[in-house]
């Protein structure tokens, strides 16, 4: 199995429809030991129920906007496992009001929140993960085409994802000498709970389906398979990259 003996942290599982959960299942099926986080007790129920499908996973409370909680998380991982082989950052958020109307009207606070959770969190997690990856490792985050093209109603999230993708490149350059790879997957639109907060998302999915060369929706399992590759030794020569898993939509002019 590709991930036999590997241990990793997945941040961002919210429910069974989460892309992060699909990735978790795929990694676990290939032998990985998983640690999952939940933001608070209110949101822990879903994660705890899903965790029952895994083989003795670690469950850790973590709010990625708290430096203290991030430090505590990795201290726990160090005490329990001693090292870390991979990290998946799959958190993204912007206030609903910031995903309506024009990007021009984004407030300073909405901009800060979107970038803190959706972009800076990767860097914050990487800072604490690095000491646990003394023998090398792999980090992966999730992006979207709105990072490089204007997507209606995506607004500040698109700008935050652009920051995230730039962070991937800079982190890859900094951590490469340590044998740590950093990459991103840019997935096509997938119907998740988070996506439901984007106005006109159904229209977006229909347009994607009609225009993508493969003429199909992107499936979470397709993203999970790509994530498995990127996190496994098979991608040992790949870092600082954004891998598109979108049926080819990103190559089209419209």
N, C-alpha and C positions, 0 to 999 in steps of 0.2 A: 504493500500500500504506500502511496506517495508521501503521506504525512505520518507514518508510523514513528512513534517516539518524539514527535514534535508537540510543543506546547505553545498556545497562543491566546491572546486576549481579543475578544470581539466586542466593540463598543457600538451600540446603536440598535440592538434587537428590541423592537417594541411589541410586535405581535407576529402571528404566523404568516402574515402577508409581507413582512419586512424582507427587503433584499438581504439584509444582514442575517436574517434567520436562514434563508436559502443557502447563503455562504457557509454559515455555521454547520448546517446539516451535511453539506458536501465535504467539508473538512473533517468532520467527525467520522463520516463514512469511510474516509481514507486513513483513519487511525489517529487523528489528532486529538490531544487533550485540550479542552476548551474552558476558558474563563469568560463568563458573561457578566455584563453590568446592567444595572437598572438605575434610572435617575433618582427615584424616591420610592417610598413604601407604597404610595398609591399606584404606581406603575409596576410594582414588583410582581403582582399576581400573574400577569401574562407571561413574564419571563420565567417565573418559577414553574408554571405549568409546562411551558415548552422545554425547560431544562430536564424534566422527567424523561424526555426521549433520549437524552444523552447519557454517556457513561461517566457518572460521578463528576459533573462539572463544578467549577468554582462559581459562586454567585457573589457579586461584589456591588455594593451601592456606589454609584459614581455620578456626580454632576460635573460635566466637563468644564463648566465655568468656574469651578472651585480648584485653585491650585493645591489647597490642603487635601482635598479628597483625591486628587490625582496622585499626590505623593503617598498617601495612605494606601491607595490601590496597588501601587508598584512595590511598596514595602511589604504588603501582604503576599504579592506574587513572589518576591524574593525569598521570604520566609518559607513559603509553601513549596515552591518549585525550584528556586535557586537561579533559574535562568528563563529566558523567553525566546522563542524562535520566530514568532510572527505577531503582528498587530494589525487589526482591521479597524479603521475609523469610518463609521457609517452614520454619523450624526449630522443633521442639517436642520436649521430652523430659522424662520423669519416671522415676525408678527403678521397676522393675516392682512391687516390694513396695508402692509408694505407690498403685498402681492396683488393689489388692485390699483386701477388707474395708471398714472404715469410714474415712471422711475424718478422723474424730475421732482416729485413731491415726497420722496423718501426723507424721513426725519433723521436727525443725527443719532438718536437713540436706536431706531430700527436698524440703521446701518451698522451700529456697533454690535447689536445683538446678533445680527445675521453673520457678521464676520467672526465674532468671538466663537460661536458654536460651530459654524459651518467651515471655517477656515483655520483660525488660530488653534483650535482644539487639537488638530493634527500635530502641530508643532509642539504644543504643551505635552501631549502624550509621548511624542518622540523623544523629548528631553529626558523624561523619566524612564522610557523604555531602553534607551541606549546602554546604560550600565548593565542591564540584564541580557544584552545581546553581545557579550564580549567575544563570542565565537561566531558572530555574524547573525543575520536574520533578515526578515522581510517585512515591510510595512505597506499597507494598501489602503486607499481611500476611494470614495465614490464621487464621481462628478457627473456633469450633464452638458449637453451641447450648448445650453444657455450660457456657458462660460465664454464662448467665442462668437455666438450669434445672438441677435435680439429675439427673444421668445416672448410673445405677448403674455403679460401678467406674471412673468417670472421675475422681472424687475431686480430688486436688490439681491435676490438669490443668485442670479446670473453673475453679478459683480463679485459676490462672495465665492462662487465656484471658480471664477477666474483667478482670484487670490489663492484659492486652494491649489489649483493646478500650478501656479507659479511656486507655491510653497513646496510642492512635490519636487520640482526641479532643484530648488536651492537645498532642500533637505538631502536629496540624492547626492548632490555634490559634497555636502558636509559629511555625510555618513558613509559614503562609498569606501573611503580608506579603512573603515572599521569592518568592512564586509557586510554592511547593511544596505539592502536595496529598498527604494521607495518608489512606488508607482500608483497610478490611478486607473480606474475603469470608468469610462463615460458610457453609461447605459442609455438605451432608448427609453421612452416613457413607459413606465410600468405602473399599473393601478395598485398603489399602496395607500395606506391611511394618510401618510404625509402628502402624497400627490393630490389627494382629494381636496386639499386646501387651496389648490391653484385653480382659479376661475377659468372655465373653458377647457379643462383637462381632457374631457371626452372628445372634444373637437380636435385637440392636439394629437390624441392617440389615433383617431381616424385618419387625419392627414398623414401621420407617420406611416400608417399601414398602407395607405394608397401610394405613397411616394418612395418608400424604401425598396431597393432592388429585390429583396426577398419577399416583398408583399405580405408581411406578417408582423404581428406585434412582437415586441421584445419580451422574452420570458425570463422570469427570475432565475430559473435553472440554468439558462444560458450564461447569465452573469456569474452564477455560482461556479460553473465549470471554468470560466475564464479566471475567476479569483483563485481557484485551486491551482491552476497553472502558474499564475503570477506569484503565489506564495510558496510554491513548491520548488525543489531544486531544479526542475525542468526549465525554470526561467532565471537561472543563476547568472546569466549574462545580460539581464534586462533591468535597467533602473532609470528613473527620471522620466518615464514614459506615461502617456495617456492612451490606454487601449480602448478603442471604440467597440462596444458590443451593442449594435443598433441595427443589425440587418443591412448595413451599408447606407443608411440615411445620411450620414455625415458627408458622403462623397457627392451628394446631389446638389445642384445649384439652387433648388427650392424644395 
